[in-house]
């Protein structure tokens, strides 16, 4: 499956991403907009200052609110997502926090999917609870009919992540959006996994789309960046919250996000193809009990993915059913191309243990062995397959030698 299709401008998305962000008023005709490093902008008069203050997010006013580099990235992301406007923040988590703070106050209630990115769960427990905001974590497999009884008179927000972190359940987003609109609730979704190439939440009726741009948007593991794209009704509260939190992004990071967006389409096709090759091979391995990849029919929510998405990314998980801790350590230690590390979305392949059993509550996670998250990078698929095969051989040897 490819990430083809055309934007509302009539341009193919490949073309749109290459051209995005060049509409700058700065002098010159460089392919890449210049990086403007600035905290302070000068005004020739009080009248000029007052004029700039009327539109501080559209030009040069104060560096914390953005620079021409920031605004170029934000315009490009809004175009890519099909939204009203985008807001760059210092990280993916700060982007999510700006959304939660923007719409929740003391006495409010939010529904947040149980497969949410773990730092969001911590923020709910540590910060939102202290603010007097209640959160219900709901099963990602729930449809609108099962979700509606969880809505209270104080519910203000439904927060989705689809596919979910670690276990990659795909939610029935259109049905949840229809429910939210009927009950006048704001909807937000973490869209980092799919990128705008393969899914555009706002086109599916979601009010707010969020990216940890650190991942596929930047694409080179060399910047930390977040971005929120909204519809017209939700832009103001998120923009205000991001400023109140001081969650601004640096010009260098925004430039790297814009650079990554230009090559997103071609990179994602390689990530997608390699991940599918690995996932299908892994599904046939005796040591693997389950593969969590939305494009596989056996993965939770596959029908929703097939209906709504234009493709899949390079991130998925495997469950190594019955594998002992010793064998699991031997497996991961034997890998040479899959490095152990946080984050994902760069050109390099990564692995990281996942522990839904420590966090999931709706329902509690029922696993049969270690869960390992894989990110398929841009290496040759045959080399990655050989690397994984070496890991399985090393794991099997622990049994041969009588290790526990």
KETIKOL-91398 format. One record per residue (C-alpha): x negated, y, z negated; residue in one letter; residue number from 0. Coordinates in Angstrom, 3 decimals. Each point is the difference from the previous one (the first is absolute). Last residue first. Example, Ala and Ser with C-alpha at 12.3 -4.5 7.8 and 13.67 -1.06 7.14 Angstrom:
2
rec u->-13.670 v->-1.060 w->-7.140 residu->S num->1
rec u->1.370 v->-3.440 w->-0.660 residu->A num->0
end
This chain:
404
rec u->-17.306 v->-21.425 w->-32.816 residu->X num->403
rec u->-3.238 v->-0.848 w->1.834 residu->X num->402
rec u->-0.314 v->-3.632 w->1.029 residu->X num->401
rec u->-2.574 v->0.603 w->2.718 residu->X num->400
rec u->2.451 v->-0.839 w->2.776 residu->X num->399
rec u->2.658 v->2.186 w->-1.594 residu->X num->398
rec u->-2.275 v->3.055 w->0.007 residu->X num->397
rec u->-0.950 v->-0.918 w->3.560 residu->X num->396
rec u->3.545 v->0.670 w->1.188 residu->X num->395
rec u->-0.298 v->3.680 w->-0.968 residu->X num->394
rec u->-3.247 v->0.365 w->1.958 residu->X num->393
rec u->1.602 v->-1.570 w->3.076 residu->X num->392
rec u->3.004 v->2.302 w->-0.348 residu->X num->391
rec u->-2.273 v->3.041 w->-0.129 residu->X num->390
rec u->-1.969 v->-1.140 w->3.031 residu->X num->389
rec u->3.274 v->-0.290 w->1.895 residu->X num->388
rec u->0.816 v->3.581 w->-0.988 residu->X num->387
rec u->-3.267 v->1.237 w->1.497 residu->X num->386
rec u->0.504 v->-2.074 w->3.149 residu->X num->385
rec u->3.427 v->1.575 w->0.448 residu->X num->384
rec u->-1.513 v->3.459 w->-0.449 residu->X num->383
rec u->-2.652 v->-0.733 w->2.619 residu->X num->382
rec u->2.631 v->-1.219 w->2.453 residu->X num->381
rec u->2.081 v->3.116 w->-0.621 residu->X num->380
rec u->-2.845 v->2.324 w->1.089 residu->X num->379
rec u->-0.284 v->2.818 w->-2.532 residu->X num->378
rec u->2.521 v->2.833 w->-0.036 residu->X num->377
rec u->1.355 v->-0.589 w->-3.475 residu->X num->376
rec u->2.544 v->-2.499 w->-1.252 residu->X num->375
rec u->0.973 v->0.957 w->-3.553 residu->X num->374
rec u->0.609 v->-2.944 w->-2.262 residu->X num->373
rec u->1.871 v->-0.200 w->-3.308 residu->X num->372
rec u->-0.598 v->-3.134 w->-2.056 residu->X num->371
rec u->2.573 v->-1.606 w->-2.270 residu->X num->370
rec u->-1.264 v->-2.721 w->-2.327 residu->X num->369
rec u->2.234 v->-3.016 w->-0.554 residu->X num->368
rec u->3.556 v->-1.286 w->-0.094 residu->X num->367
rec u->1.775 v->3.314 w->-0.489 residu->X num->366
rec u->3.309 v->1.000 w->-1.563 residu->X num->365
rec u->0.041 v->3.768 w->-0.517 residu->X num->364
rec u->2.513 v->1.276 w->-2.529 residu->X num->363
rec u->3.162 v->1.244 w->1.719 residu->X num->362
rec u->0.328 v->2.907 w->-0.033 residu->X num->361
rec u->-2.844 v->0.216 w->-2.523 residu->X num->360
rec u->-3.191 v->0.040 w->2.058 residu->X num->359
rec u->-3.059 v->1.379 w->-1.755 residu->X num->358
rec u->-2.414 v->-2.637 w->-1.241 residu->X num->357
rec u->1.323 v->-2.840 w->2.173 residu->X num->356
rec u->-0.463 v->2.237 w->3.026 residu->X num->355
rec u->-3.761 v->-0.461 w->-0.382 residu->X num->354
rec u->-1.835 v->0.615 w->3.270 residu->X num->353
rec u->-3.613 v->-1.062 w->0.589 residu->X num->352
rec u->-1.813 v->2.210 w->2.522 residu->X num->351
rec u->-1.400 v->-0.687 w->3.452 residu->X num->350
rec u->-1.400 v->2.386 w->2.578 residu->X num->349
rec u->-0.763 v->0.193 w->3.720 residu->X num->348
rec u->-1.708 v->3.169 w->1.219 residu->X num->347
rec u->1.359 v->2.583 w->2.466 residu->X num->346
rec u->1.955 v->1.776 w->-2.714 residu->X num->345
rec u->3.607 v->-0.553 w->-1.024 residu->X num->344
rec u->-0.684 v->-1.408 w->-3.439 residu->X num->343
rec u->-0.378 v->1.148 w->-3.611 residu->X num->342
rec u->-1.928 v->-1.894 w->-2.643 residu->X num->341
rec u->-2.940 v->-2.261 w->0.699 residu->X num->340
rec u->-1.234 v->-3.555 w->0.363 residu->X num->339
rec u->-1.661 v->-0.420 w->3.379 residu->X num->338
rec u->1.359 v->-2.217 w->2.752 residu->X num->337
rec u->-2.942 v->-0.375 w->2.386 residu->X num->336
rec u->-2.148 v->-2.092 w->-2.339 residu->X num->335
rec u->2.477 v->-2.288 w->-1.757 residu->X num->334
rec u->-1.558 v->-2.690 w->-2.197 residu->X num->333
rec u->0.698 v->1.902 w->-3.212 residu->X num->332
rec u->3.741 v->0.117 w->0.731 residu->X num->331
rec u->0.318 v->-3.754 w->0.433 residu->X num->330
rec u->-2.323 v->-0.892 w->-2.874 residu->X num->329
rec u->1.962 v->2.267 w->-2.356 residu->X num->328
rec u->3.242 v->-1.596 w->1.127 residu->X num->327
rec u->-1.512 v->-3.458 w->-0.498 residu->X num->326
rec u->-0.965 v->0.845 w->-3.567 residu->X num->325
rec u->3.351 v->1.630 w->-0.758 residu->X num->324
rec u->1.736 v->-3.136 w->1.239 residu->X num->323
rec u->1.979 v->-0.110 w->3.233 residu->X num->322
rec u->3.486 v->-1.411 w->-0.560 residu->X num->321
rec u->1.605 v->2.176 w->2.629 residu->X num->320
rec u->-2.313 v->2.453 w->1.717 residu->X num->319
rec u->2.537 v->2.707 w->0.733 residu->X num->318
rec u->-0.831 v->2.207 w->2.959 residu->X num->317
rec u->0.474 v->3.712 w->0.484 residu->X num->316
rec u->0.375 v->2.518 w->2.823 residu->X num->315
rec u->-1.551 v->3.196 w->1.387 residu->X num->314
rec u->-0.983 v->0.494 w->3.656 residu->X num->313
rec u->3.119 v->1.767 w->1.209 residu->X num->312
rec u->3.231 v->-1.099 w->1.610 residu->X num->311
rec u->2.039 v->1.124 w->3.001 residu->X num->310
rec u->2.940 v->2.082 w->1.194 residu->X num->309
rec u->1.997 v->-0.464 w->-3.196 residu->X num->308
rec u->3.762 v->-0.021 w->-0.605 residu->X num->307
rec u->1.565 v->-3.284 w->1.164 residu->X num->306
rec u->-3.043 v->-2.261 w->-0.256 residu->X num->305
rec u->-0.905 v->1.459 w->-3.393 residu->X num->304
rec u->3.543 v->-0.452 w->-1.288 residu->X num->303
rec u->0.013 v->-3.627 w->1.199 residu->X num->302
rec u->-3.374 v->-0.570 w->-1.671 residu->X num->301
rec u->1.361 v->1.117 w->-3.367 residu->X num->300
rec u->-2.000 v->-2.498 w->-2.024 residu->X num->299
rec u->-2.694 v->-1.721 w->2.135 residu->X num->298
rec u->0.748 v->-3.392 w->1.554 residu->X num->297
rec u->0.753 v->1.484 w->3.426 residu->X num->296
rec u->-3.467 v->1.529 w->0.188 residu->X num->295
rec u->-0.159 v->3.655 w->1.053 residu->X num->294
rec u->0.447 v->1.169 w->-3.601 residu->X num->293
rec u->-3.203 v->-1.745 w->-1.165 residu->X num->292
rec u->0.056 v->-1.775 w->-3.352 residu->X num->291
rec u->-1.659 v->-3.359 w->0.605 residu->X num->290
rec u->0.892 v->-2.835 w->-2.371 residu->X num->289
rec u->-1.519 v->-3.240 w->-1.325 residu->X num->288
rec u->-3.491 v->0.435 w->1.422 residu->X num->287
rec u->-2.471 v->-2.763 w->-0.915 residu->X num->286
rec u->1.272 v->-2.279 w->2.783 residu->X num->285
rec u->-0.692 v->2.625 w->2.694 residu->X num->284
rec u->2.699 v->0.405 w->2.652 residu->X num->283
rec u->1.357 v->3.328 w->-1.298 residu->X num->282
rec u->-3.587 v->1.277 w->0.008 residu->X num->281
rec u->-0.194 v->-0.358 w->3.768 residu->X num->280
rec u->3.227 v->1.938 w->0.514 residu->X num->279
rec u->-1.123 v->2.718 w->-2.402 residu->X num->278
rec u->-3.456 v->0.318 w->1.569 residu->X num->277
rec u->1.268 v->0.417 w->3.558 residu->X num->276
rec u->2.751 v->2.348 w->-1.198 residu->X num->275
rec u->-2.544 v->2.093 w->-1.883 residu->X num->274
rec u->-2.239 v->0.225 w->3.052 residu->X num->273
rec u->2.778 v->1.161 w->2.314 residu->X num->272
rec u->1.333 v->2.593 w->-2.444 residu->X num->271
rec u->-3.382 v->1.481 w->-0.937 residu->X num->270
rec u->-0.911 v->0.210 w->3.699 residu->X num->269
rec u->3.284 v->1.670 w->0.902 residu->X num->268
rec u->-0.370 v->2.331 w->-2.950 residu->X num->267
rec u->-3.358 v->1.287 w->1.170 residu->X num->266
rec u->1.282 v->0.981 w->3.454 residu->X num->265
rec u->3.001 v->1.820 w->-1.410 residu->X num->264
rec u->-1.787 v->1.763 w->-2.850 residu->X num->263
rec u->-2.797 v->1.569 w->2.075 residu->X num->262
rec u->1.193 v->3.626 w->-0.134 residu->X num->261
rec u->1.508 v->-0.521 w->-3.462 residu->X num->260
rec u->-3.433 v->-0.791 w->-1.386 residu->X num->259
rec u->-1.457 v->3.335 w->1.065 residu->X num->258
rec u->2.998 v->1.809 w->-1.508 residu->X num->257
rec u->-0.480 v->-1.820 w->-3.285 residu->X num->256
rec u->-3.712 v->0.797 w->0.087 residu->X num->255
rec u->0.824 v->3.684 w->0.496 residu->X num->254
rec u->2.465 v->-0.155 w->-2.868 residu->X num->253
rec u->-2.725 v->-1.471 w->-2.208 residu->X num->252
rec u->-2.449 v->2.760 w->0.893 residu->X num->251
rec u->2.630 v->2.679 w->-0.598 residu->X num->250
rec u->0.746 v->-1.260 w->-3.497 residu->X num->249
rec u->3.432 v->-1.188 w->-1.070 residu->X num->248
rec u->2.220 v->1.731 w->-2.539 residu->X num->247
rec u->1.645 v->-1.749 w->-2.925 residu->X num->246
rec u->-0.061 v->2.970 w->-2.370 residu->X num->245
rec u->2.992 v->-1.540 w->-1.768 residu->X num->244
rec u->2.095 v->3.161 w->0.363 residu->X num->243
rec u->-1.091 v->0.173 w->3.643 residu->X num->242
rec u->1.050 v->-3.569 w->0.769 residu->X num->241
rec u->3.253 v->0.578 w->-1.885 residu->X num->240
rec u->0.895 v->3.065 w->2.060 residu->X num->239
rec u->-0.691 v->-1.733 w->3.318 residu->X num->238
rec u->1.996 v->-3.027 w->-1.126 residu->X num->237
rec u->2.987 v->2.103 w->-1.091 residu->X num->236
rec u->-0.057 v->2.114 w->3.192 residu->X num->235
rec u->-0.422 v->-2.801 w->2.559 residu->X num->234
rec u->3.009 v->-2.065 w->-1.084 residu->X num->233
rec u->2.773 v->1.631 w->2.045 residu->X num->232
rec u->-2.087 v->0.479 w->3.153 residu->X num->231
rec u->-1.081 v->-3.620 w->0.258 residu->X num->230
rec u->-3.225 v->-0.986 w->-1.637 residu->X num->229
rec u->-3.526 v->-1.223 w->0.718 residu->X num->228
rec u->-2.332 v->-0.588 w->-2.935 residu->X num->227
rec u->-3.754 v->-0.379 w->0.433 residu->X num->226
rec u->-2.809 v->-1.412 w->-2.105 residu->X num->225
rec u->-3.781 v->0.080 w->0.327 residu->X num->224
rec u->-3.149 v->-1.712 w->-1.275 residu->X num->223
rec u->-2.783 v->0.020 w->2.575 residu->X num->222
rec u->-2.721 v->-2.245 w->1.449 residu->X num->221
rec u->1.605 v->-3.415 w->0.440 residu->X num->220
rec u->0.142 v->0.436 w->3.802 residu->X num->219
rec u->3.707 v->-0.087 w->0.842 residu->X num->218
rec u->0.999 v->3.494 w->-1.085 residu->X num->217
rec u->3.593 v->-0.825 w->0.981 residu->X num->216
rec u->-0.410 v->-3.714 w->-0.717 residu->X num->215
rec u->-0.854 v->0.241 w->-3.709 residu->X num->214
rec u->-0.941 v->3.229 w->-1.747 residu->X num->213
rec u->3.173 v->1.381 w->1.600 residu->X num->212
rec u->1.825 v->-1.527 w->-2.963 residu->X num->211
rec u->3.177 v->0.741 w->1.834 residu->X num->210
rec u->3.467 v->1.140 w->-1.040 residu->X num->209
rec u->3.239 v->0.371 w->1.955 residu->X num->208
rec u->2.871 v->2.038 w->-1.439 residu->X num->207
rec u->3.726 v->0.218 w->0.826 residu->X num->206
rec u->0.423 v->-3.501 w->1.442 residu->X num->205
rec u->2.464 v->-0.038 w->2.911 residu->X num->204
rec u->-1.726 v->-2.520 w->2.257 residu->X num->203
rec u->-1.735 v->2.747 w->2.008 residu->X num->202
rec u->-1.272 v->1.272 w->-3.355 residu->X num->201
rec u->-1.523 v->-3.393 w->-0.741 residu->X num->200
rec u->-2.235 v->-0.076 w->3.096 residu->X num->199
rec u->-1.390 v->-3.515 w->0.499 residu->X num->198
rec u->-2.697 v->-1.593 w->2.178 residu->X num->197
rec u->-2.042 v->2.973 w->1.175 residu->X num->196
rec u->1.000 v->2.181 w->-2.959 residu->X num->195
rec u->-2.151 v->-2.278 w->-2.210 residu->X num->194
rec u->1.329 v->-3.477 w->-0.852 residu->X num->193
rec u->-1.741 v->-0.620 w->-3.321 residu->X num->192
rec u->-0.001 v->3.626 w->-1.207 residu->X num->191
rec u->3.755 v->0.551 w->0.348 residu->X num->190
rec u->0.816 v->0.605 w->-3.692 residu->X num->189
rec u->3.678 v->0.861 w->0.077 residu->X num->188
rec u->2.224 v->2.698 w->-1.471 residu->X num->187
rec u->3.778 v->0.223 w->-0.234 residu->X num->186
rec u->1.990 v->2.820 w->-1.637 residu->X num->185
rec u->3.411 v->-0.946 w->-1.350 residu->X num->184
rec u->3.396 v->1.297 w->1.121 residu->X num->183
rec u->1.894 v->-3.243 w->-0.814 residu->X num->182
rec u->1.025 v->-0.583 w->3.621 residu->X num->181
rec u->-3.401 v->1.185 w->1.170 residu->X num->180
rec u->-1.719 v->-2.411 w->-2.364 residu->X num->179
rec u->2.115 v->-2.945 w->1.158 residu->X num->178
rec u->-0.730 v->0.756 w->3.661 residu->X num->177
rec u->-3.709 v->0.299 w->-0.824 residu->X num->176
rec u->0.060 v->-3.364 w->-1.781 residu->X num->175
rec u->1.649 v->-1.631 w->3.023 residu->X num->174
rec u->-2.498 v->1.566 w->2.418 residu->X num->173
rec u->-2.951 v->-1.022 w->-2.235 residu->X num->172
rec u->0.743 v->-3.703 w->-0.297 residu->X num->171
rec u->-3.294 v->-0.591 w->-1.794 residu->X num->170
rec u->-3.080 v->-1.813 w->1.253 residu->X num->169
rec u->-1.806 v->-2.060 w->-2.660 residu->X num->168
rec u->-3.758 v->0.358 w->0.334 residu->X num->167
rec u->-1.265 v->-1.881 w->-3.087 residu->X num->166
rec u->-2.925 v->2.178 w->-0.985 residu->X num->165
rec u->1.688 v->3.356 w->0.283 residu->X num->164
rec u->3.448 v->-0.016 w->1.561 residu->X num->163
rec u->0.738 v->0.118 w->3.728 residu->X num->162
rec u->1.831 v->2.296 w->-0.345 residu->X num->161
rec u->-0.456 v->2.229 w->-3.005 residu->X num->160
rec u->3.255 v->1.566 w->-1.098 residu->X num->159
rec u->1.001 v->2.696 w->-2.483 residu->X num->158
rec u->3.681 v->0.686 w->-0.632 residu->X num->157
rec u->0.515 v->3.385 w->-1.650 residu->X num->156
rec u->2.509 v->1.952 w->-2.085 residu->X num->155
rec u->1.689 v->-2.500 w->-2.300 residu->X num->154
rec u->1.740 v->1.728 w->-2.939 residu->X num->153
rec u->3.493 v->-1.329 w->0.798 residu->X num->152
rec u->-1.628 v->-3.406 w->0.183 residu->X num->151
rec u->-0.986 v->-2.165 w->2.967 residu->X num->150
rec u->-0.863 v->-3.592 w->-0.918 residu->X num->149
rec u->3.405 v->-1.241 w->1.201 residu->X num->148
rec u->-0.908 v->1.293 w->3.509 residu->X num->147
rec u->-3.100 v->-2.157 w->0.402 residu->X num->146
rec u->1.782 v->-3.320 w->0.457 residu->X num->145
rec u->2.269 v->1.362 w->2.740 residu->X num->144
rec u->-2.842 v->1.959 w->1.592 residu->X num->143
rec u->-2.209 v->-3.057 w->0.382 residu->X num->142
rec u->-2.374 v->-1.243 w->-2.643 residu->X num->141
rec u->-3.181 v->-1.760 w->1.118 residu->X num->140
rec u->-2.259 v->2.723 w->-1.353 residu->X num->139
rec u->1.267 v->-0.828 w->-3.527 residu->X num->138
rec u->0.584 v->3.216 w->-1.927 residu->X num->137
rec u->-2.104 v->1.974 w->-2.464 residu->X num->136
rec u->2.293 v->2.228 w->-2.045 residu->X num->135
rec u->-1.506 v->3.306 w->-1.077 residu->X num->134
rec u->1.082 v->2.413 w->-2.710 residu->X num->133
rec u->-1.262 v->3.591 w->-0.109 residu->X num->132
rec u->-0.463 v->1.523 w->-3.451 residu->X num->131
rec u->-3.221 v->1.784 w->0.906 residu->X num->130
rec u->-2.001 v->-2.494 w->-2.040 residu->X num->129
rec u->1.582 v->-2.804 w->2.019 residu->X num->128
rec u->-1.017 v->1.802 w->3.176 residu->X num->127
rec u->-3.611 v->0.279 w->-1.166 residu->X num->126
rec u->-1.376 v->-3.240 w->-1.386 residu->X num->125
rec u->2.515 v->-2.634 w->1.103 residu->X num->124
rec u->0.922 v->1.556 w->3.337 residu->X num->123
rec u->-3.588 v->0.959 w->0.725 residu->X num->122
rec u->-1.075 v->-3.581 w->-0.744 residu->X num->121
rec u->2.575 v->-1.317 w->2.467 residu->X num->120
rec u->-1.323 v->2.423 w->2.604 residu->X num->119
rec u->-3.531 v->-1.267 w->-0.680 residu->X num->118
rec u->1.249 v->-3.535 w->0.882 residu->X num->117
rec u->1.196 v->0.741 w->3.551 residu->X num->116
rec u->3.663 v->-1.007 w->-0.033 residu->X num->115
rec u->1.171 v->-3.614 w->0.250 residu->X num->114
rec u->2.693 v->0.642 w->-2.633 residu->X num->113
rec u->1.728 v->2.592 w->2.183 residu->X num->112
rec u->0.785 v->3.220 w->-1.827 residu->X num->111
rec u->3.492 v->1.113 w->-1.002 residu->X num->110
rec u->-0.125 v->3.352 w->-1.761 residu->X num->109
rec u->1.841 v->1.480 w->-2.985 residu->X num->108
rec u->0.264 v->3.582 w->-1.189 residu->X num->107
rec u->0.291 v->1.215 w->-3.591 residu->X num->106
rec u->-3.103 v->2.180 w->0.145 residu->X num->105
rec u->-0.897 v->0.852 w->3.601 residu->X num->104
rec u->-0.481 v->-1.890 w->3.263 residu->X num->103
rec u->-0.051 v->1.359 w->3.559 residu->X num->102
rec u->-3.293 v->1.843 w->0.469 residu->X num->101
rec u->-1.769 v->-1.965 w->-2.714 residu->X num->100
rec u->0.595 v->-3.259 w->1.877 residu->X num->99
rec u->-0.959 v->1.465 w->3.378 residu->X num->98
rec u->-3.123 v->1.729 w->-1.318 residu->X num->97
rec u->-0.977 v->-3.229 w->-1.771 residu->X num->96
rec u->0.138 v->-1.906 w->3.291 residu->X num->95
rec u->-2.303 v->2.494 w->1.738 residu->X num->94
rec u->-2.317 v->0.007 w->-3.023 residu->X num->93
rec u->-0.195 v->-3.784 w->0.261 residu->X num->92
rec u->-0.945 v->0.155 w->3.674 residu->X num->91
rec u->-2.781 v->2.409 w->-0.782 residu->X num->90
rec u->-0.917 v->3.700 w->-0.001 residu->X num->89
rec u->3.191 v->1.187 w->1.663 residu->X num->88
rec u->1.063 v->0.973 w->3.524 residu->X num->87
rec u->3.596 v->1.113 w->0.456 residu->X num->86
rec u->1.954 v->-0.782 w->3.164 residu->X num->85
rec u->2.875 v->1.812 w->1.682 residu->X num->84
rec u->3.323 v->-0.778 w->1.707 residu->X num->83
rec u->-0.659 v->-3.628 w->0.822 residu->X num->82
rec u->-0.581 v->-2.130 w->3.091 residu->X num->81
rec u->-2.839 v->-1.826 w->-1.736 residu->X num->80
rec u->-2.656 v->0.803 w->2.626 residu->X num->79
rec u->1.223 v->3.591 w->0.350 residu->X num->78
rec u->-0.005 v->0.554 w->-3.748 residu->X num->77
rec u->-3.446 v->-1.602 w->-0.149 residu->X num->76
rec u->-1.424 v->2.344 w->2.663 residu->X num->75
rec u->1.468 v->3.075 w->-1.645 residu->X num->74
rec u->-1.471 v->-1.005 w->-3.359 residu->X num->73
rec u->-3.432 v->-0.645 w->1.501 residu->X num->72
rec u->-0.056 v->3.394 w->1.727 residu->X num->71
rec u->1.289 v->1.645 w->-3.189 residu->X num->70
rec u->-2.846 v->-1.385 w->-2.060 residu->X num->69
rec u->-2.598 v->1.121 w->2.531 residu->X num->68
rec u->1.547 v->3.490 w->0.158 residu->X num->67
rec u->-0.404 v->0.089 w->-3.793 residu->X num->66
rec u->2.371 v->-1.110 w->-2.710 residu->X num->65
rec u->1.844 v->1.049 w->-3.141 residu->X num->64
rec u->-3.117 v->-0.407 w->-2.118 residu->X num->63
rec u->-1.908 v->2.110 w->2.522 residu->X num->62
rec u->2.155 v->3.088 w->-0.387 residu->X num->61
rec u->1.919 v->1.907 w->2.671 residu->X num->60
rec u->-1.144 v->-1.078 w->3.485 residu->X num->59
rec u->2.997 v->-1.114 w->2.029 residu->X num->58
rec u->3.243 v->-1.952 w->-0.073 residu->X num->57
rec u->0.176 v->-1.212 w->-3.567 residu->X num->56
rec u->-0.179 v->3.466 w->-1.564 residu->X num->55
rec u->2.919 v->1.331 w->2.082 residu->X num->54
rec u->1.346 v->3.072 w->-1.851 residu->X num->53
rec u->-3.327 v->0.457 w->-1.790 residu->X num->52
rec u->-1.676 v->0.766 w->3.333 residu->X num->51
rec u->2.183 v->3.093 w->0.446 residu->X num->50
rec u->-0.706 v->1.164 w->-3.538 residu->X num->49
rec u->-3.744 v->-0.341 w->0.557 residu->X num->48
rec u->0.188 v->1.900 w->3.297 residu->X num->47
rec u->1.971 v->2.773 w->-1.725 residu->X num->46
rec u->-2.544 v->0.104 w->-2.795 residu->X num->45
rec u->-2.652 v->0.674 w->2.607 residu->X num->44
rec u->-2.850 v->-1.535 w->1.980 residu->X num->43
rec u->0.460 v->-3.442 w->-1.490 residu->X num->42
rec u->-2.728 v->-2.512 w->-0.871 residu->X num->41
rec u->0.293 v->-3.778 w->-0.252 residu->X num->40
rec u->-1.479 v->-1.869 w->-2.935 residu->X num->39
rec u->-0.507 v->-3.706 w->-0.647 residu->X num->38
rec u->-1.398 v->-0.774 w->3.407 residu->X num->37
rec u->-1.577 v->-2.753 w->2.037 residu->X num->36
rec u->1.605 v->0.230 w->3.443 residu->X num->35
rec u->-0.890 v->-3.072 w->2.026 residu->X num->34
rec u->0.238 v->0.936 w->3.675 residu->X num->33
rec u->2.785 v->-1.618 w->2.046 residu->X num->32
rec u->-1.339 v->-2.999 w->1.928 residu->X num->31
rec u->-0.108 v->0.136 w->3.791 residu->X num->30
rec u->-1.582 v->3.446 w->-0.150 residu->X num->29
rec u->1.773 v->2.725 w->1.979 residu->X num->28
rec u->-0.990 v->3.154 w->-1.859 residu->X num->27
rec u->1.777 v->2.440 w->-2.268 residu->X num->26
rec u->2.224 v->-1.188 w->-2.856 residu->X num->25
rec u->3.729 v->0.054 w->0.664 residu->X num->24
rec u->0.213 v->-3.764 w->-0.203 residu->X num->23
rec u->2.157 v->-2.410 w->1.971 residu->X num->22
rec u->-2.639 v->-2.755 w->0.113 residu->X num->21
rec u->1.530 v->-2.028 w->-2.807 residu->X num->20
rec u->1.507 v->-2.791 w->2.069 residu->X num->19
rec u->-1.349 v->-0.687 w->3.491 residu->X num->18
rec u->-1.415 v->-3.463 w->-0.638 residu->X num->17
rec u->2.914 v->-0.994 w->-2.225 residu->X num->16
rec u->2.561 v->1.158 w->2.549 residu->X num->15
rec u->-1.635 v->-1.866 w->2.865 residu->X num->14
rec u->0.025 v->-3.328 w->-1.821 residu->X num->13
rec u->3.540 v->0.782 w->-1.135 residu->X num->12
rec u->1.207 v->0.325 w->3.582 residu->X num->11
rec u->1.120 v->3.557 w->0.651 residu->X num->10
rec u->3.662 v->0.854 w->0.564 residu->X num->9
rec u->-0.028 v->2.687 w->-2.701 residu->X num->8
rec u->2.336 v->-2.195 w->-2.076 residu->X num->7
rec u->-2.897 v->-2.468 w->-0.208 residu->X num->6
rec u->-0.328 v->-2.953 w->2.291 residu->X num->5
rec u->-0.354 v->-3.709 w->-0.487 residu->X num->4
rec u->-2.924 v->-2.319 w->-0.343 residu->X num->3
rec u->-1.274 v->-1.502 w->-3.220 residu->X num->2
rec u->-0.505 v->-3.454 w->1.436 residu->X num->1
rec u->1.406 v->-3.391 w->-0.909 residu->X num->0
end
